[in-house]
Amino acid sequence: MDTYAAPPLVTTPDEMSIGDLLADHANRTPDKVLVERLVDGTWRPVTAAEMHATATAIAKGLIASGIEAGDRVAIMSRTRPEWTFLDFGIWYAGAVPVPVYETSSSSQTAWILSDSGAVAVVAENAGHEDVIAKARKKAPEVKHVWQIDGGALEQLAAAGVDVSDDAVRERRDAVRLGDLATVIYTSGTTGKPKGAELTHGNFVELTRNAVEALGSQILHAQSRTLLFMPLAHVFARFVEVLCITAGVPQGHTPDTKTLMADIATFRPTFILSVPRVFEKVYNSSEAKAAAGGKIKIFHWAAKVSQDYSRSLDSGGPGIGLRLQHKLADKLVLHKIRDALGGQAAFAISGGAPLGERLGHFFRGVGLTVLEGYGLTETTAPLSVSLPTRAKIGTVGPPLPGTTIKIADDGEILAKGVGVFAAYRGNEQATSEAIEDGWFHTGDIGELDSDGYLKITGRKKELIVTAAGKNVVPSQLEDRLRSHPLISQCLVVGDQRPFVAALITLDGEMLPSWLSNHSLPEMSVEEAAKNPDVLAALGRAVDRTNSKVSRAESIRKFEVLTDDFTIDNDYLTPSLKVKRAKVLADYANLVDDLYARAAADRNAESASS
């Protein structure tokens, strides 16, 4: 199958906008809890009526400050409830919120502010305000800067006391589906970020159709989720709007250090995340078991969990497996479920392949991970696995209102309610991305007979070795990252005689791994040269190689002493490796790796 179209399940009147989703709840169900805020250790409810009042007060302040309909207002903050209130306040005012990652440098911020034409910015704290102050030198249109920690919401409310409710309602009522809702800048692994212009229709039509497709099992009356991914990212932004559409409470947590504690108290029924978080949960559980002398029990329970999940796809477990699973749950699996709050039944994972091993493990635990696929340009999800028929290893069928097509070269093309119209001020990039109405994703995949999509690689990242063998690096990298010692890896080998890998160590997992393997404490720098560590990494490489042909296998690897992080600009805020930057900065090391390999081969030839 090369094309699969999922017709829309609902139609949306042209006069709707994102703001109407909240206003409708405030009118019909004012006491419905839409947000819960963590205050002094307690999650406190915010009703639809209260959120509507807050958004209205923000909108009044913006109008009083001279913000016109269609003006861009940037938000630079971590994930916190004020971001969601600001989003809806800006939409109520008929304006356009523009997200800026809280980790952005002044030059990155300056580009987004100037390219979007932002006239105002809301910063989270004094540090962000300092970054914006430097950025404003190249963004002359910015007239206002407010700070959340400095009382931005209260200041806007005070500024707008003389603006009427009718003035806000007129602004909101004037917005239509086709109007610009936000400009989200691609975090981009190469070049300057491009601003994807997403409309109110992209969000409203996509979320309303997603509710119809997933609502009965994921978005029901008892549903709730905790947002911890950056709201500057399209995935979290989509879920922010999805929760308002569905009328389910959302919480926010800005600090990954308190994430597990916040999940335990918020008790979400569904979670959205990236595969690295699930890998961390698994690896941490494994490390704790090893530290307690129960590693064999953990590995047995993990295998039982995976076997139990696989059996669900082939007639269900027999009595023996059911009994083993019950015991595994009592000894191990329930602890993982409890760590996630005890009532999380589903997780939506995106950004990279999760892998069948972890997919089956977590389903056996009781958390069905539904893999999804999408991009900034598609308002996040093009497809997602269905709760009623999840196929682990795929990213599910297209969401209603979406069509997916596989081009002759394997590239995934898309049309539908979530697909953007243009990159801001960049006609060339737009025409390159959209041809004959089809958005070219740059990813490679295939559709099965049921219309389920499987991602097999990234078109631009395809490696062609000197022998002409095509290698998909992500298939090797994703498997290697599952090892608890490995934080990040990057496969190299384009126009080279063989495939190699650059590996970074996970500094957080290293101490427990060393202790569990009866090895002394050591730094990352020492571990990178330690024979026992290198041997363990070699075994991880061998296991990865067992899944591919010899021509695709990793022959050599180099352990780096510095990790790839957002701070050193080797990772995008959505945790994708900036391949071009790593290859440029480590070019000499890669050249040396291949030179040493050639010298070793020559020496072997001479001795024989």
VEXDREN-2710 file (C-alpha; in Angstrom, 1 decimal):
% VEXDREN-2710
k/r/px/py/pz
1/MET/0.0/0.0/0.0
2/ASP/1.4/3.4/-0.9
3/THR/-1.5/5.7/0.2
4/TYR/-3.9/5.7/3.1
5/ALA/-6.5/8.4/3.7
6/ALA/-8.4/8.7/7.0
7/PRO/-11.5/10.7/6.5
8/PRO/-12.4/13.3/9.1
9/LEU/-14.8/12.2/11.8
10/VAL/-16.1/15.7/12.6
11/THR/-16.6/18.9/10.6
12/THR/-15.7/22.3/12.1
13/PRO/-17.5/25.5/11.3
14/ASP/-15.2/28.2/9.7
15/GLU/-15.9/30.7/12.5
16/MET/-14.3/28.6/15.2
17/SER/-10.9/29.4/16.7
18/ILE/-8.8/27.9/19.5
19/GLY/-10.1/30.5/21.9
20/ASP/-13.6/29.3/21.4
21/LEU/-12.7/25.9/22.8
22/LEU/-12.1/27.5/26.2
23/ALA/-14.9/30.0/26.0
24/ASP/-17.4/27.2/25.2
25/HIS/-16.4/25.3/28.4
26/ALA/-16.7/28.5/30.4
27/ASN/-20.2/29.0/29.1
28/ARG/-21.5/25.4/29.2
29/THR/-19.5/23.8/32.1
30/PRO/-17.9/26.6/34.1
31/ASP/-17.0/24.3/37.0
32/LYS/-15.1/21.8/34.8
33/VAL/-11.5/21.6/36.0
34/LEU/-9.1/22.3/33.1
35/VAL/-5.8/22.9/34.8
36/GLU/-4.3/21.9/38.1
37/ARG/-1.6/24.0/39.6
38/LEU/1.1/22.8/42.1
39/VAL/0.9/25.2/45.0
40/ASP/2.8/24.5/48.2
41/GLY/3.0/20.8/47.4
42/THR/-0.7/20.5/46.6
43/TRP/-2.4/20.3/43.1
44/ARG/-5.1/23.0/43.1
45/PRO/-7.9/23.0/40.5
46/VAL/-8.5/25.8/38.0
47/THR/-12.0/25.7/36.5
48/ALA/-13.0/26.7/33.0
49/ALA/-14.7/29.8/34.4
50/GLU/-11.5/30.8/36.3
51/MET/-9.2/30.1/33.3
52/HIS/-11.6/32.1/31.0
53/ALA/-11.4/35.0/33.4
54/THR/-7.6/34.8/33.5
55/ALA/-7.4/34.7/29.7
56/THR/-9.8/37.6/29.4
57/ALA/-7.8/39.7/31.9
58/ILE/-4.6/39.0/29.9
59/ALA/-6.3/39.8/26.7
60/LYS/-7.5/43.1/28.1
61/GLY/-4.0/44.0/29.2
62/LEU/-2.6/43.2/25.8
63/ILE/-5.3/45.3/24.1
64/ALA/-4.6/48.2/26.5
65/SER/-0.9/47.9/25.7
66/GLY/-1.6/48.4/22.0
67/ILE/-1.4/44.8/20.8
68/GLU/-3.4/44.6/17.6
69/ALA/-5.2/41.6/16.1
70/GLY/-2.6/39.5/14.3
71/ASP/0.4/40.9/16.2
72/ARG/3.0/38.4/17.4
73/VAL/3.7/38.0/21.1
74/ALA/6.6/35.8/22.1
75/ILE/6.7/33.6/25.2
76/MET/10.0/32.4/26.6
77/SER/9.5/30.1/29.5
78/ARG/9.7/26.7/30.9
79/THR/6.6/24.5/31.0
80/ARG/4.3/26.1/33.6
81/PRO/0.6/26.9/33.9
82/GLU/1.2/30.6/33.1
83/TRP/2.3/29.6/29.6
84/THR/-1.1/28.0/28.9
85/PHE/-3.0/31.0/30.4
86/LEU/-0.9/33.3/28.2
87/ASP/-1.5/31.3/25.1
88/PHE/-5.3/31.6/25.5
89/GLY/-5.0/35.2/26.6
90/ILE/-3.1/36.1/23.4
91/TRP/-5.6/34.1/21.3
92/TYR/-8.5/35.9/23.0
93/ALA/-6.9/39.2/22.0
94/GLY/-6.7/38.0/18.4
95/ALA/-2.9/38.0/18.5
96/VAL/-0.4/35.2/17.7
97/PRO/1.8/33.6/20.4
98/VAL/5.3/32.7/19.3
99/PRO/7.2/30.2/21.5
100/VAL/10.9/30.5/22.3
101/TYR/12.7/27.7/24.0
102/GLU/13.9/28.7/27.5
103/THR/17.4/27.4/26.7
104/SER/17.7/29.7/23.6
105/SER/20.8/32.0/23.3
106/SER/20.4/35.7/22.7
107/SER/21.3/35.2/19.0
108/GLN/18.7/32.4/18.6
109/THR/16.1/34.5/20.4
110/ALA/16.9/37.6/18.3
111/TRP/16.3/35.6/15.1
112/ILE/12.9/34.3/16.2
113/LEU/11.8/37.8/17.5
114/SER/13.0/39.6/14.3
115/ASP/11.8/36.9/11.8
116/SER/8.4/36.7/13.4
117/GLY/8.1/40.4/13.8
118/ALA/7.2/40.1/17.5
119/VAL/6.0/43.3/19.1
120/ALA/6.0/42.0/22.7
121/VAL/7.6/39.2/24.8
122/VAL/6.7/37.5/28.0
123/ALA/9.8/36.1/29.8
124/GLU/9.7/33.7/32.7
125/ASN/12.4/35.2/34.8
126/ALA/15.2/37.7/35.1
127/GLY/17.6/35.4/33.3
128/HIS/15.4/35.2/30.3
129/GLU/14.7/38.9/30.4
130/ASP/18.5/39.4/30.2
131/VAL/18.7/37.2/27.1
132/ILE/15.8/39.2/25.5
133/ALA/17.4/42.5/26.3
134/LYS/20.4/41.5/24.3
135/ALA/18.2/40.0/21.5
136/ARG/16.2/43.3/21.2
137/LYS/19.1/45.0/19.6
138/LYS/18.3/43.0/16.5
139/ALA/14.5/42.9/17.0
140/PRO/13.5/46.6/16.9
141/GLU/9.8/45.9/16.7
142/VAL/9.6/44.6/20.3
143/LYS/7.9/47.3/22.4
144/HIS/7.0/45.5/25.5
145/VAL/8.7/42.9/27.8
146/TRP/6.8/41.4/30.7
147/GLN/8.2/38.8/33.2
148/ILE/6.1/36.0/34.7
149/ASP/8.1/35.9/38.0
150/GLY/7.9/39.7/38.1
151/GLY/4.1/39.6/38.1
152/ALA/3.4/39.8/34.3
153/LEU/-0.2/38.3/34.6
154/GLU/-1.1/40.7/37.3
155/GLN/0.4/43.7/35.5
156/LEU/-1.5/42.9/32.3
157/ALA/-4.7/42.5/34.3
158/ALA/-4.2/45.9/36.0
159/ALA/-3.4/47.5/32.6
160/GLY/-6.6/46.3/31.1
161/VAL/-9.2/47.3/33.8
162/ASP/-10.7/49.8/31.5
163/VAL/-11.1/47.4/28.5
164/SER/-14.5/45.9/28.3
165/ASP/-15.4/42.2/28.0
166/ASP/-17.1/43.0/24.7
167/ALA/-13.9/44.3/23.3
168/VAL/-12.2/40.9/24.0
169/ARG/-15.2/39.0/22.7
170/GLU/-15.1/41.0/19.5
171/ARG/-11.4/40.2/19.0
172/ARG/-12.0/36.5/19.7
173/ASP/-15.1/36.3/17.5
174/ALA/-13.3/37.8/14.6
175/VAL/-10.8/34.9/14.4
176/ARG/-11.5/32.2/11.8
177/LEU/-10.1/28.7/11.2
178/GLY/-7.8/30.0/8.4
179/ASP/-6.2/32.7/10.6
180/LEU/-2.7/32.4/11.9
181/ALA/-2.6/30.8/15.4
182/THR/1.2/30.5/16.1
183/VAL/4.6/30.5/14.5
184/ILE/6.7/27.6/15.7
185/TYR/10.3/27.6/14.8
186/THR/11.8/24.3/13.9
187/SER/14.6/23.4/16.3
188/GLY/16.5/22.5/13.2
189/THR/19.6/20.2/13.1
190/THR/21.1/22.5/10.4
191/GLY/20.8/26.1/9.4
192/LYS/18.6/28.8/10.8
193/PRO/15.3/27.7/12.2
194/LYS/12.3/28.1/9.9
195/GLY/9.0/29.5/11.2
196/ALA/6.2/27.1/10.5
197/GLU/2.9/29.1/10.4
198/LEU/0.1/27.1/11.9
199/THR/-3.5/28.2/11.8
200/HIS/-6.4/27.9/14.2
201/GLY/-7.8/25.3/11.9
202/ASN/-4.7/23.2/12.2
203/PHE/-5.2/22.9/15.9
204/VAL/-8.9/23.0/16.2
205/GLU/-9.7/20.5/13.4
206/LEU/-6.8/18.1/14.4
207/THR/-7.7/18.1/18.1
208/ARG/-11.4/17.7/17.6
209/ASN/-10.7/14.7/15.2
210/ALA/-8.2/13.3/17.7
211/VAL/-10.8/13.4/20.5
212/GLU/-13.2/11.5/18.3
213/ALA/-10.6/8.9/17.4
214/LEU/-9.0/8.4/20.9
215/GLY/-11.6/9.8/23.3
216/SER/-13.3/6.8/24.6
217/GLN/-10.2/5.2/26.0
218/ILE/-7.6/8.0/26.5
219/LEU/-9.6/11.2/26.8
220/HIS/-12.5/10.1/29.0
221/ALA/-14.1/11.8/32.1
222/GLN/-11.4/10.6/34.5
223/SER/-8.4/11.5/32.2
224/ARG/-5.6/13.8/33.2
225/THR/-2.1/14.4/32.0
226/LEU/1.0/16.1/33.3
227/LEU/2.9/18.3/30.8
228/PHE/6.7/18.3/31.2
229/MET/8.0/18.5/27.7
230/PRO/8.8/22.1/26.6
231/LEU/5.6/24.0/25.6
232/ALA/7.8/25.7/23.0
233/HIS/7.7/22.3/21.2
234/VAL/4.7/21.5/18.9
235/PHE/4.0/18.2/20.6
236/ALA/3.4/19.7/24.0
237/ARG/1.5/22.6/22.5
238/PHE/-0.8/20.2/20.6
239/VAL/-1.6/18.3/23.8
240/GLU/-2.2/21.6/25.7
241/VAL/-4.9/22.4/23.2
242/LEU/-6.1/18.8/23.0
243/CYS/-6.8/18.8/26.7
244/ILE/-8.9/21.9/26.5
245/THR/-10.7/20.5/23.5
246/ALA/-11.5/17.3/25.4
247/GLY/-12.1/19.0/28.7
248/VAL/-9.6/17.0/30.7
249/PRO/-7.3/18.5/33.4
250/GLN/-3.6/19.2/32.6
251/GLY/-0.8/19.9/35.0
252/HIS/2.6/21.4/34.3
253/THR/6.0/20.7/35.8
254/PRO/9.1/22.8/34.7
255/ASP/11.8/20.8/36.4
256/THR/12.9/17.3/35.2
257/LYS/14.6/16.9/38.6
258/THR/11.2/16.7/40.3
259/LEU/9.4/15.0/37.4
260/MET/9.0/11.6/39.0
261/ALA/7.8/13.1/42.3
262/ASP/5.3/15.3/40.5
263/ILE/4.0/12.4/38.4
264/ALA/3.5/10.4/41.6
265/THR/1.4/13.1/43.2
266/PHE/-0.5/14.3/40.0
267/ARG/-1.3/10.7/39.0
268/PRO/-1.8/11.1/35.3
269/THR/-3.9/8.6/33.3
270/PHE/-1.9/9.3/30.2
271/ILE/1.6/10.6/29.6
272/LEU/3.3/12.1/26.6
273/SER/7.1/11.8/26.3
274/VAL/10.0/10.9/24.1
275/PRO/11.7/7.4/24.0
276/ARG/14.7/8.6/26.0
277/VAL/12.4/9.1/29.1
278/PHE/11.1/5.5/28.8
279/GLU/14.7/4.2/28.4
280/LYS/15.7/6.1/31.6
281/VAL/12.8/4.6/33.6
282/TYR/13.7/1.1/32.5
283/ASN/17.5/1.6/33.1
284/SER/16.9/3.2/36.5
285/SER/14.6/0.3/37.5
286/GLU/17.2/-2.1/36.4
287/ALA/20.0/-0.3/38.3
288/LYS/17.9/-0.2/41.5
289/ALA/17.3/-4.0/41.2
290/ALA/21.0/-4.6/40.7
291/ALA/21.9/-2.5/43.7
292/GLY/19.4/-4.5/45.8
293/GLY/20.9/-7.8/44.6
294/LYS/17.7/-8.6/42.6
295/ILE/19.0/-8.2/39.1
296/LYS/18.2/-11.8/38.0
297/ILE/14.6/-11.3/39.3
298/PHE/14.3/-8.0/37.4
299/HIS/15.6/-9.6/34.1
300/TRP/13.2/-12.5/34.6
301/ALA/10.2/-10.2/35.2
302/ALA/11.2/-8.0/32.2
303/LYS/11.2/-11.0/30.0
304/VAL/7.9/-12.2/31.3
305/SER/6.4/-8.7/30.8
306/GLN/7.6/-8.7/27.2
307/ASP/6.4/-12.3/26.5
308/TYR/3.0/-11.4/28.1
309/SER/2.7/-8.4/25.8
310/ARG/3.6/-10.3/22.7
311/SER/1.1/-13.0/23.5
312/LEU/-1.7/-10.3/23.4
313/ASP/-1.0/-10.0/19.6
314/SER/-1.3/-13.8/19.1
315/GLY/-4.3/-15.1/20.9
316/GLY/-3.5/-14.1/24.5
317/PRO/-1.4/-15.7/27.2
318/GLY/-1.8/-19.3/28.4
319/ILE/-2.4/-20.1/32.0
320/GLY/1.3/-20.6/32.7
321/LEU/2.3/-17.2/31.3
322/ARG/-0.6/-15.6/33.2
323/LEU/0.7/-17.0/36.5
324/GLN/4.2/-15.9/35.8
325/HIS/3.0/-12.5/34.9
326/LYS/1.0/-12.2/38.1
327/LEU/4.1/-13.1/40.1
328/ALA/6.3/-10.8/38.1
329/ASP/3.8/-8.0/38.7
330/LYS/3.9/-8.7/42.5
331/LEU/7.7/-8.7/42.7
332/VAL/8.7/-6.0/40.2
333/LEU/6.3/-4.6/37.7
334/HIS/3.9/-2.9/40.1
335/LYS/6.7/-0.8/41.4
336/ILE/7.2/0.8/37.9
337/ARG/3.4/1.4/37.7
338/ASP/3.4/3.0/41.1
339/ALA/6.3/5.3/40.2
340/LEU/4.2/6.6/37.4
341/GLY/1.4/7.5/39.8
342/GLY/-0.5/4.2/39.8
343/GLN/-3.2/5.0/37.2
344/ALA/-1.3/5.7/33.9
345/ALA/-2.7/3.4/31.3
346/PHE/-1.4/5.0/28.2
347/ALA/1.6/6.9/27.0
348/ILE/2.1/8.7/23.7
349/SER/5.7/8.6/22.5
350/GLY/7.1/10.6/19.7
351/GLY/10.3/12.1/18.3
352/ALA/12.1/8.8/17.6
353/PRO/11.4/5.0/17.5
354/LEU/10.7/3.5/20.9
355/GLY/11.7/0.0/19.9
356/GLU/9.8/-3.3/20.3
357/ARG/11.7/-4.3/23.4
358/LEU/10.5/-1.3/25.5
359/GLY/7.1/-1.2/23.8
360/HIS/6.4/-4.8/24.9
361/PHE/8.0/-4.3/28.3
362/PHE/5.8/-1.3/29.2
363/ARG/2.6/-2.9/27.9
364/GLY/3.3/-5.9/30.1
365/VAL/3.8/-3.5/33.0
366/GLY/0.3/-2.1/32.3
367/LEU/1.3/1.1/30.4
368/THR/0.4/0.8/26.7
369/VAL/2.8/3.1/24.8
370/LEU/1.2/4.4/21.6
371/GLU/3.9/5.6/19.2
372/GLY/3.0/8.6/17.1
373/TYR/4.6/10.5/14.3
374/GLY/4.6/14.0/13.2
375/LEU/6.5/17.2/12.7
376/THR/6.3/20.9/13.6
377/GLU/4.9/21.4/10.1
378/THR/2.0/19.0/10.8
379/THR/0.9/20.4/14.2
380/ALA/2.5/17.4/15.7
381/PRO/0.7/14.1/15.0
382/LEU/0.1/12.8/11.5
383/SER/-0.5/9.3/12.9
384/VAL/-0.7/7.5/16.2
385/SER/-1.3/3.9/17.2
386/LEU/-4.9/3.2/18.3
387/PRO/-5.6/1.9/21.8
388/THR/-8.0/-0.7/20.4
389/ARG/-5.4/-2.0/18.0
390/ALA/-1.9/-1.0/18.9
391/LYS/0.8/-2.5/16.6
392/ILE/4.1/-2.2/18.5
393/GLY/6.9/-1.1/16.1
394/THR/4.6/1.1/14.0
395/VAL/3.3/4.7/14.6
396/GLY/-0.2/3.7/13.8
397/PRO/-2.6/4.9/11.0
398/PRO/-3.2/8.5/10.0
399/LEU/-5.4/10.5/12.3
400/PRO/-8.8/11.3/10.9
401/GLY/-8.6/14.1/8.3
402/THR/-5.1/13.1/7.3
403/THR/-3.7/11.3/4.2
404/ILE/-0.3/9.7/4.1
405/LYS/1.5/8.6/0.9
406/ILE/4.8/6.8/0.3
407/ALA/6.7/8.3/-2.6
408/ASP/8.7/6.2/-5.1
409/ASP/11.9/6.8/-3.1
410/GLY/10.2/5.8/0.2
411/GLU/9.7/9.4/1.5
412/ILE/6.6/10.0/3.6
413/LEU/4.3/12.6/2.1
414/ALA/1.2/14.1/3.9
415/LYS/-1.9/16.1/3.4
416/GLY/-4.6/17.0/5.9
417/VAL/-6.1/19.2/8.6
418/GLY/-2.9/19.5/10.6
419/VAL/-0.5/20.3/7.7
420/PHE/0.8/23.9/7.7
421/ALA/0.5/26.3/4.8
422/ALA/3.9/28.0/4.7
423/TYR/7.2/28.9/6.3
424/ARG/7.1/32.5/7.4
425/GLY/8.7/34.8/4.8
426/ASN/10.4/31.9/3.1
427/GLU/8.8/31.1/-0.2
428/GLN/11.7/29.0/-1.4
429/ALA/11.6/26.7/1.6
430/THR/7.9/26.4/1.4
431/SER/7.9/25.4/-2.3
432/GLU/10.7/22.8/-1.5
433/ALA/8.6/21.3/1.3
434/ILE/5.2/21.3/-0.4
435/GLU/4.9/20.0/-4.0
436/ASP/1.5/19.5/-5.7
437/GLY/-0.2/19.9/-2.3
438/TRP/1.9/17.2/-0.6
439/PHE/4.1/18.0/2.3
440/HIS/7.5/16.2/2.0
441/THR/8.5/15.1/5.5
442/GLY/12.0/14.1/4.8
443/ASP/11.4/10.8/6.6
444/ILE/11.4/7.4/5.0
445/GLY/8.7/4.8/5.8
446/GLU/6.2/2.2/4.7
447/LEU/2.5/1.5/5.1
448/ASP/1.2/-2.0/5.9
449/SER/-2.1/-3.4/4.6
450/ASP/-4.0/-1.8/7.5
451/GLY/-2.6/1.7/6.8
452/TYR/-0.2/1.6/9.8
453/LEU/2.9/3.6/9.2
454/LYS/6.4/2.4/10.0
455/ILE/9.3/4.8/10.1
456/THR/12.5/3.3/8.6
457/GLY/14.8/6.3/8.5
458/ARG/15.6/9.9/7.7
459/LYS/16.1/10.7/4.1
460/LYS/18.9/13.3/4.6
461/GLU/20.7/11.1/7.2
462/LEU/21.0/8.0/5.0
463/ILE/24.6/6.8/4.9
464/VAL/26.1/5.4/1.7
465/THR/29.4/3.6/2.4
466/ALA/32.3/3.5/0.0
467/ALA/31.1/0.1/-1.1
468/GLY/27.7/1.6/-2.0
469/LYS/25.7/0.1/0.9
470/ASN/22.8/2.2/2.2
471/VAL/22.7/2.4/6.0
472/VAL/20.0/3.9/8.1
473/PRO/21.9/5.3/11.1
474/SER/18.8/5.7/13.4
475/GLN/18.2/1.9/13.4
476/LEU/21.7/1.4/14.9
477/GLU/21.6/4.5/17.2
478/ASP/18.2/3.7/18.7
479/ARG/19.3/0.2/19.7
480/LEU/22.6/1.3/21.1
481/ARG/21.0/4.0/23.3
482/SER/19.0/1.3/25.1
483/HIS/22.2/0.3/27.0
484/PRO/22.3/2.0/30.5
485/LEU/25.8/3.2/30.0
486/ILE/25.1/5.0/26.7
487/SER/23.6/8.5/26.7
488/GLN/23.9/9.4/23.0
489/CYS/25.5/8.0/19.9
490/LEU/26.0/9.0/16.3
491/VAL/26.7/6.6/13.5
492/VAL/29.2/7.7/10.8
493/GLY/30.4/6.1/7.6
494/ASP/29.2/8.1/4.6
495/GLN/31.7/7.4/1.7
496/ARG/33.9/5.5/4.2
497/PRO/35.0/1.8/4.0
498/PHE/32.8/0.8/7.0
499/VAL/30.3/2.0/9.6
500/ALA/31.6/3.4/12.9
501/ALA/30.0/5.2/15.9
502/LEU/30.7/8.0/18.3
503/ILE/29.3/7.1/21.8
504/THR/28.8/9.3/24.9
505/LEU/28.4/7.9/28.4
506/ASP/25.4/8.6/30.7
507/GLY/27.0/10.3/33.7
508/GLU/23.9/9.8/35.8
509/MET/23.8/6.0/35.3
510/LEU/27.6/5.5/35.4
511/PRO/28.0/5.3/39.3
512/SER/25.3/2.7/39.8
513/TRP/26.5/0.7/36.8
514/LEU/30.0/0.6/38.2
515/SER/28.8/-0.4/41.6
516/ASN/26.6/-3.1/40.2
517/HIS/29.5/-4.5/38.3
518/SER/31.9/-4.4/41.3
519/LEU/34.0/-1.7/39.7
520/PRO/35.5/1.3/41.6
521/GLU/34.2/4.8/41.3
522/MET/35.6/6.7/38.3
523/SER/34.9/9.8/36.3
524/VAL/33.4/9.8/32.8
525/GLU/36.8/10.6/31.4
526/GLU/38.3/7.6/33.2
527/ALA/35.4/5.3/32.2
528/ALA/35.9/6.2/28.5
529/LYS/39.2/4.4/28.7
530/ASN/38.4/1.7/31.2
531/PRO/38.8/-1.8/29.7
532/ASP/35.7/-3.2/31.5
533/VAL/33.5/-0.3/30.4
534/LEU/34.9/-0.6/26.8
535/ALA/34.2/-4.3/26.9
536/ALA/30.6/-3.7/28.0
537/LEU/30.1/-1.2/25.2
538/GLY/31.6/-3.7/22.8
539/ARG/29.0/-6.3/23.8
540/ALA/26.3/-3.6/23.3
541/VAL/27.6/-3.0/19.8
542/ASP/27.7/-6.7/19.0
543/ARG/24.1/-7.1/20.1
544/THR/23.1/-4.2/17.9
545/ASN/25.1/-5.6/15.0
546/SER/23.2/-8.9/15.3
547/LYS/20.1/-7.2/14.0
548/VAL/21.7/-6.0/10.7
549/SER/23.8/-7.3/7.9
550/ARG/27.6/-7.3/8.2
551/ALA/27.8/-4.4/5.7
552/GLU/25.6/-2.3/8.0
553/SER/27.3/-3.3/11.2
554/ILE/29.4/-1.0/13.4
555/ARG/33.1/-2.1/13.1
556/LYS/34.7/0.6/15.3
557/PHE/33.5/3.0/18.0
558/GLU/35.0/5.9/19.8
559/VAL/33.9/7.0/23.3
560/LEU/33.7/10.7/23.8
561/THR/34.2/12.4/27.2
562/ASP/31.6/15.1/26.6
563/ASP/28.0/14.3/26.2
564/PHE/25.7/15.7/23.5
565/THR/23.4/18.2/25.3
566/ILE/21.1/21.1/24.7
567/ASP/23.5/23.4/26.5
568/ASN/26.5/22.6/24.3
569/ASP/24.2/22.8/21.2
570/TYR/24.7/19.2/20.1
571/LEU/21.0/18.4/20.9
572/THR/17.9/20.2/19.8
573/PRO/15.4/21.1/22.5
574/SER/13.4/18.1/21.4
575/LEU/16.5/15.9/22.1
576/LYS/17.6/15.2/18.5
577/VAL/21.3/15.1/17.8
578/LYS/22.5/17.9/15.5
579/ARG/24.3/15.5/13.2
580/ALA/25.9/18.1/11.0
581/LYS/27.4/20.0/13.9
582/VAL/28.8/16.9/15.6
583/LEU/30.3/15.7/12.4
584/ALA/31.9/19.1/11.8
585/ASP/33.3/19.5/15.3
586/TYR/34.5/15.9/15.5
587/ALA/35.8/15.7/12.0
588/ASN/39.4/15.3/13.0
589/LEU/38.6/12.5/15.5
590/VAL/36.5/10.7/12.8
591/ASP/39.3/11.0/10.3
592/ASP/41.8/9.7/12.9
593/LEU/39.5/6.7/13.7
594/TYR/39.5/5.6/10.0
595/ALA/43.2/6.3/9.6
596/ARG/44.0/4.1/12.6
597/ALA/41.8/1.4/11.1
598/ALA/43.6/1.6/7.8
599/ALA/47.0/1.5/9.5
600/ASP/45.9/-1.6/11.4
601/ARG/44.8/-3.3/8.2
602/ASN/48.0/-2.4/6.4
603/ALA/50.0/-3.8/9.3
604/GLU/48.1/-7.0/9.3
605/SER/48.6/-7.4/5.5
606/ALA/52.3/-6.8/5.9
607/SER/52.7/-9.4/8.6
608/SER/50.8/-12.0/6.6
END
